[in-house]
Amino acid sequence: MSEFIQSAGLEIALSDETHSQGESWTTTVPAGLWCGALAQGALATLSGGEDRREWFGSAETALCSFWIEEPRQNEHVPLRTGPLSAAFVRILPDAVEETVGPEGLAMTAPAPRSLAGRLPNAIGHALSWQMLGCPLTGTARKLYLTGKAMELVSVVLQAAADQPQTSDAGLGRSHDIKRLYDARAILLENLENPPAVPELARIVGLNARKLGIGFKALFGASVYAFVKTQRLEQAHLLLENGDVTVAQAAYACGYQPSHFSTEFRRRFGIPPSALTAARKTPL
């Protein structure tokens, strides 16, 4: 499902689709100030075959904001198989100053930035789900989504304002950033048994301290916290969509079942057995 709504100098884009890891598609992204949140899934975008950014649908890393001076071609690549749901708002170029004022104009940087403020991201993540799940129709739907779109813009811009302006600069040279992305890819491929930080640092060619500092600066979480979050997200997906038991999901994601249930409830607010019970409940 994809939906586009234009209202008061804004263009609202909602997408809720299932994709397979390894597929890709290209879109023309129009000019404007973009703010958005990835509700669920994981996606890499490539612009001009060089500028690669990765977004993850969780309360810690969901938000993004970027300015596009002229329309450009972006390639989109799902990082895992499953649902990919997002809400984006584009402020038309001529409406940026009137809509968001000088603070919004300050966001007209040439490249996208990922945002990492925990509270704003949690709010933005919730807003994206509210927009995607809006049950209204007609004019009422347009008014509701326009209001939520402005809320989302305000949350994203605040998160951008709170983020240190030198966060990327502190990561070092571009090849160091590439090594950090390589480290993240290795972790995602080995969630069941990820390498320890010293071993991971050796594989990608960084020292352990630089890997730890750079990873947190770039992805908004330590290596340990990132692995923990991704394991639980993968387990949630397995339990929600696959024919697996709680124990099987735990082992597949590198957990002992007893510890897994505690961590799962802490993150999602429900026991993992609630998802297996929901699968068996007839409509």
N, C-alpha and C positions, 0 to 999 in steps of 0.2 A: 504494500500500500504506500503510495506517495501522494502527497497533497500539497498544493501551493495556494496561498491566500495573500492578496495584496490589500493593504489597509494603511492609510495615514502615513505614507512615506516608507512603509515597511513591506517586506516580502517575507512571509512565513513559510518555511518548508518543513514538512513532517514526513518521515520515512520509517516504515516498519516492515521489514522484509527479511527473508532468510537467504543466506549466502553460504557458499562453500569455500573453504580455505583453498587458495590457489587460483580462483577465478579473478577476473579484473574487468573493469569497465572505465570508460573515459567520459567525462562531462565537461561542458563549457561553463565555467564559473563566472558569472557577471560581476562587474565592478561594484564596489560598495564596502561598507564596514559590516563584517560578518561576526555574529556572536552565536554560540550554540552549545549544546550539551549532548553527549552520546549517552543515551539511557542504558543500552546494553550492547555487548559485542566488542570487537576490537578491529580497528581499521587503520591501514596505512594509506597516506595520500602522497602522490609524487607529482611535482610541478616541473615541467620542462625536463623530466627525466633525471633531475638532480636533487631538488629540495624535497627531502622525505620527512614527513611528520607522522607520528603514530598517536592514535587516540584510543582510550580504553573506557568502557562504560561502567564506571564505578563511582561511588561518592567521593573518592579521593582524587580521581584524575579525569573527570568527565568533561571539564570545560575547555573551550578554545575560543580565541578571538583573533581575527586577522583582517587586514585591509588589502583590498585588491584595486590597484589603480586602473587597470584595463582588463577586459575579459581574458581569461587564460584557460588552457586545457589542463585538467587534473586527471591523473589516473588513480583509481581507488582499488585497493587490494585488501580483502578480508584477511585477518591474521588467524582466524579460526572459523570452523564451521558452526553455524547456528544463527540465531536471530541477530539482526543489526537494526537498532532502533535509535532515531535521533530527532532532535528538534533544533532547527536553525532559524535565525532571524537575520535578514539582510536589510541594513539601512541604506536606502538609495543615496548615491554620492551627493546629490544636491540637497538632501535632507539631513545630512550628518550634523552639521553645526546647529541647525534649528532643533533637532531631536535630542542630542546629547551634549551640546555645548562644547566648551574648550576641552574638557576632560575627554570627551569622545574623539575630538580632533587629534588629541595626543596619541590616540591608538592607531592612527593612520601610518603605521610602520610598514615597510615593504615586505615583511615576511610574517607568517603566522607564529604565534607563541602558545605553548601549552601553559596552563595556569594551575597553581598548586595550593591555593588557600583552602584548608579543610572545610571550614564552616560554609564559605560561599559555594564551594563545589557541592557540598551536600544539599544545599538549598537549590542550586541550579539543576542537580540531578533529579531532585523531586519535581521541580517545575517541568522538566522535559517529560516525565511520566504523566503529569497532569495534562499537559498539552496533547500528548499522544492518546490519552484515554478519555478525552472530552466527548461526552455522549450527546451534546447538543447538535442542532442542525440549523441551517439557514442563517438568518441575521444574528440570532443568539449565539451560534457557534463562532461567527466572525468576531463579534464583540468580545466573547470570552477569550479567544485565542489572541486577539490583539492586546488585551490587558495582560495576559500571561507572557506574551512576547516582550512587552516593555519591562515586566518584572525580570525576565531572563536577561535582557540587555543590561539592566542595572546591576544584577548580581555579577555578570561576567566582567563588566567594566570596573566594578569595585575590586574583584579578585585581581584584575590586571594592575590596578593602582596599588594594591597591597604587595604585589610581587616585586622584589628587588630588580632594578633596571639592569643590573650587571650579572644576573644569574647565569646567562649563557656565556658571557665573557669570561667568567671565572672557571669555565670548564677546560680552558686551554685551547690548543690548536684543533683544527677541523678533523684531523685524523684521530685525535683523542676522542672526539664526540662519536666518530664512526665506531671506534672500539667499544664505547659504552653501549651503542646500539647492538653491536655484535654480542656483547655480554648479555644483554636483555634477551636476544634471540636464543642464545644457548640455554638460558634459564627456562624460557617458554617451551623449548624442545625437550627439557629434562626435568619437568616439574616433579615427577615421582622420585627422582634421585638427583637433585641438582648438585653441581660441584660446589665445594666450599669456596669462600671468597678468595683465599690465597691461590687455589687451583684455577679458579675462574680468571683471576688477574693474570696468572701465567699464560693461560690460553689466549687471551686477547692482547697481551703485550703491555699491560699496565702494572704498576705496583699496587699492592692491596689498598694502601691508604688513598691513592688517587682514584682507584676504582670506587671505593666506598663513598668518598666525598662527591665525586663527579656523578655517580649513579643517582644519589639522592637529589642533587641539584637539577639534573636533567629530567628525572622521572617522578620526583616528588615523594619518594619513599626509599628507605634503605633496601639493600639486596634482600635481607631476611623478610622485611615487611612486604616487599613486592612478591616474593615467592609465596608467602602465606596467603596474600590476597588472591593471586592467580590460582592457587590450588583450590581455594574455597569456591571461587567463581566457576572453575571447571567442574568441581563436584556438584555444585548447584545445577549446572547445565545437564550433567549426567543423570542426576536424580529426577530432574524435571522432564527430560525428553527421552531418556534411555530406559531400557528394561534391566535395571541393576538394583541390587540391594544396597542398603546403607553401608554395610561392610565392604562390598565390592567397590563402591565409590570412594570410600576412605582409602583402601589399599591402592586404587588406581591413581590417587593423588598424593600418595606418600604419607598417609596418616595411619595410626592405629585407631580402630573404631571408637574406643572410649574417649580418647583425646579429641578425635574428629568431631564427635557430637557436641562437645563443649565449645569448641572453636566455631563450629557452624552456627550454633544458637547465638553466640556472642556477636557474630557478624550480621546474621540475617534476622534475628529475633524469633526464629522458629526452630524446632528440632528437625534434623534431616528426615526423620520418619514422617513428618507432615507432608513432604513432597511425594514420598512413595504411597502414602495413604490417598493423596489427591489423585494419583494416577489410577487407582483402583476404584475410585468413587464413580458410579455411573451417572451420566448426565440426566 
